Amino acid sequence: MIDYFHSQTLINLEEKKYVGLYVFQKITNTISNQSFKINIEGLNNRYQHACVFDSNTASNSNKHLQSSKIIAIDSSEELTITKSKKGLEELQRFCDSRKGWLFGYLTYDLKNEIEHLESNNEDGLQLPLLHFFSPKVVIQIENKNAFIFYDDAFISKDQAEEIYLFTLSTPPPKNELQQNTLLQQKITKKEYIKAVNQLKQHIRKGNIYEVNFCQEFFSEKTTIDPVAVFEKLNSISAAPFSAFSKFGKFFLLCASPERYLQKKGNKLISQPIKGTAKRSDNKLEDEQLKTELSNNLKEKSENVMIVDLVRNDLSHIAKRGTVKVDELQTIYSFKQVHQMISTISCEVKENISFTDVLRSTFPMGSMTGAPKISAMKLIEEFESTKRGLYSGAVGYISPNGDFDFNVVIRSILYNSENTYLSFMVGSAITDKAIAEQEYEECLLKAKALFEVLATTN
């Protein structure tokens, strides 16, 4: 039974700017996280725009998670910026002119608009600089309830109900994933080690304290089933910021454990990750690995540097005295790895826009280094691939202006038109870094990605 009603909580319908734009609907006690599956295959086949964000709440304990799943379906309007020095201005105008939900992504290379920087490395994926769209339907699932929003300027209540039922319908049976993608490395292990040692020289000279150095694995002229790849990846990793995102010909298949920024009311929360350790099937050994990560001086040093960087970024848009560290170096355990995560929050000043926040905090410090601008210059010099959406962010803005965006890591990116597939992995380089160990950390972070792309019957 679907019970339709106008919301008096998430959307203030007394404000004229919302009247007639969105209807809020609620389904009570008809679904549970264990008894349904999102028909991603159907959404992919039917629509050019579809985002499924899955927090996998059963497998993590992040207290700031909002919904178990949130799904955006079809597009009424969209904004695509390819090359521009005014992309954020265009994005803010797009946000200001639409008071409903917006879903989209921000590439790392927006740094060039925020600072005087460049991105000239090879780019096989050719993604636009940013892309946002207004979905016709949004389904938000929390425990046993589903909340459905629809844009009644474009579809009817009956159409919204049909889309909801289609989205939660059982997809047709598929053959087991058969995938054996031939991956290449953009740089060799020898070249990686040489670059890390050169970056350490910059650290010893005082040019930087820390830098996030990344490498690409890619495949050309390859055909994949994006839905099957995502579902396999999500089953292996079950990360809190997983995302299947289709923006036309571009696919993001994401198993990210990291939040970039969440805004809830006037509170901003950032949760950078610095510190990684493998998991073990042996419980005693697994606890030992977790304890070792918690006590690892190198990892703790990396984490503290990024916490200080995030605190500084937030201070430019925060009310005086509100920036604080809620959690410092807490160990979170995921299917593939243990991670050291800190949580930094603040109360945002009045009249701060979405793009004001981006200008102060993007790209996220965990994927750049410190000092941020110097680190980004060295990233451009030493890396061989244009990062694009990797180490950017994907997420949504709700009708009341709240938002939540992840950090795009542990992700496969795919251009279905030029059939180019790519994923990148990296680690934080400090003076204490040992190049061989950093290389092994990259492979550990990529373990699930390799496993999915090498799956065969």
HELIX and SHEET records of a PDB file:
HELIX    1   1 ILE A   40  ARG A   46  1                                   7    
HELIX    2   2 THR A   57  SER A   59  5                                   3    
HELIX    3   3 GLY A   87  SER A   97  1                                  11    
HELIX    4   4 TYR A  108  LEU A  110  5                                   3    
HELIX    5   5 LYS A  111  ILE A  114  1                                   4    
HELIX    6   6 LYS A  157  THR A  167  1                                  11    
HELIX    7   7 LYS A  189  ARG A  204  1                                  16    
HELIX    8   8 PRO A  226  SER A  237  1                                  12    
HELIX    9   9 LYS A  283  ASN A  295  1                                  13    
HELIX   10  10 LEU A  297  SER A  315  1                                  19    
HELIX   11  11 PHE A  354  THR A  361  1                                   8    
HELIX   12  12 GLY A  365  MET A  367  5                                   3    
HELIX   13  13 LYS A  372  PHE A  382  1                                  11    
HELIX   14  14 ALA A  435  LYS A  445  1                                  11    
HELIX   15  15 LYS A  447  LEU A  453  1                                   7    
SHEET    1   A12 ILE A   2  TYR A   4  0                                        
SHEET    2   A12 TYR A  22  ILE A  27 -1                                        
SHEET    3   A12 ASN A 145  ASP A 151 -1                                        
SHEET    4   A12 LEU A 130  GLU A 142 -1                                        
SHEET    5   A12 LYS A  69  ILE A  81 -1                                        
SHEET    6   A12 HIS A  49  ASP A  54 -1                                        
SHEET    7   A12 PHE A 241  PHE A 247 -1                                        
SHEET    8   A12 PHE A 250  SER A 256 -1                                        
SHEET    9   A12 SER A 411  ASN A 415 -1                                        
SHEET   10   A12 TYR A 420  ILE A 429 -1                                        
SHEET   11   A12 GLU A 210  SER A 219 -1                                        
SHEET   12   A12 GLN A 184  GLN A 185 -1                                        
SHEET    1   B11 ILE A   2  TYR A   4  0                                        
SHEET    2   B11 TYR A  22  ILE A  27 -1                                        
SHEET    3   B11 ASN A 145  ASP A 151 -1                                        
SHEET    4   B11 LEU A 130  GLU A 142 -1                                        
SHEET    5   B11 LEU A 102  LEU A 106 -1                                        
SHEET    6   B11 ALA A 393  ILE A 397 -1                                        
SHEET    7   B11 PHE A 403  ASN A 406 -1                                        
SHEET    8   B11 ARG A 259  LYS A 264 -1                                        
SHEET    9   B11 LYS A 267  GLN A 271 -1                                        
SHEET   10   B11 VAL A 337  GLU A 347 -1                                        
SHEET   11   B11 ILE A 273  LYS A 278 -1                                        
SHEET    1   C12 ILE A   2  TYR A   4  0                                        
SHEET    2   C12 TYR A  22  ILE A  27 -1                                        
SHEET    3   C12 ASN A 145  ASP A 151 -1                                        
SHEET    4   C12 LEU A 130  GLU A 142 -1                                        
SHEET    5   C12 LYS A  69  ILE A  81 -1                                        
SHEET    6   C12 HIS A  49  ASP A  54 -1                                        
SHEET    7   C12 PHE A 241  PHE A 247 -1                                        
SHEET    8   C12 PHE A 250  SER A 256 -1                                        
SHEET    9   C12 SER A 411  ASN A 415 -1                                        
SHEET   10   C12 TYR A 420  ILE A 429 -1                                        
SHEET   11   C12 GLU A 210  SER A 219 -1                                        
SHEET   12   C12 GLY A 369  ALA A 370 -1                                        
SHEET    1   D11 ILE A   2  TYR A   4  0                                        
SHEET    2   D11 TYR A  22  ILE A  27 -1                                        
SHEET    3   D11 ASN A 145  ASP A 151 -1                                        
SHEET    4   D11 LEU A 130  GLU A 142 -1                                        
SHEET    5   D11 LEU A 102  LEU A 106 -1                                        
SHEET    6   D11 ALA A 393  ILE A 397 -1                                        
SHEET    7   D11 PHE A 403  ASN A 406 -1                                        
SHEET    8   D11 ARG A 259  LYS A 264 -1                                        
SHEET    9   D11 LYS A 267  GLN A 271 -1                                        
SHEET   10   D11 VAL A 337  GLU A 347 -1                                        
SHEET   11   D11 LYS A 324  SER A 333 -1                                        
END                                                                             
